[in-house]
Amino acid sequence: MVEVSKLNCSFSTLGVGNQFIQQAERLGLFNLGDMMKVNLAKLKKHNEFSFTWYADMLDLLKEQGLLRQFQENQL
């Protein structure tokens, strides 16, 4: 189980770049918790979605030890 405080961390506190943060906000994602509960099919259909940004998102989740849980949540 992931600590709730970790999920509530803003992207800026995690050292993520402004471009990533701005695109995440346009996608309606404001912290790790939002990423963990996102509907991936809907996210991919959003006008602001890009696979480059998605790859960065997956890297961030991996750095935070959340990638495996994210993948399981998408099943």
C-alpha positions, 0 to 999 in steps of 0.5 A, spaced: 500 500 500 502 506 498 502 512 503 497 517 502 501 523 503 506 520 497 500 520 493 498 527 495 505 530 493 504 535 487 509 534 481 513 541 483 515 538 489 517 531 486 522 536 481 518 535 475 519 540 469 514 545 468 512 543 461 510 536 464 506 539 470 503 544 465 501 538 460 499 534 466 494 540 469 491 540 462 489 533 462 486 534 469 492 531 473 495 535 479 498 529 483 501 522 483 494 520 486 490 523 480 495 519 476 494 512 479 486 513 479 486 515 471 482 512 466 488 510 461 483 509 455 480 516 456 486 519 458 489 517 451 483 520 447 484 527 451 486 532 446 492 534 450 495 527 450 502 525 447 506 519 448 512 523 449 508 525 455 506 519 457 513 516 457 515 521 462 509 519 466 511 512 466 518 514 468 516 518 474 511 513 476 517 508 476 522 513 480 516 513 485 516 506 486 508 506 483 509 503 476 507 496 478 501 498 482 499 503 476 499 497 471 495 493 476 490 498 476 489 499 469 487 491 468 
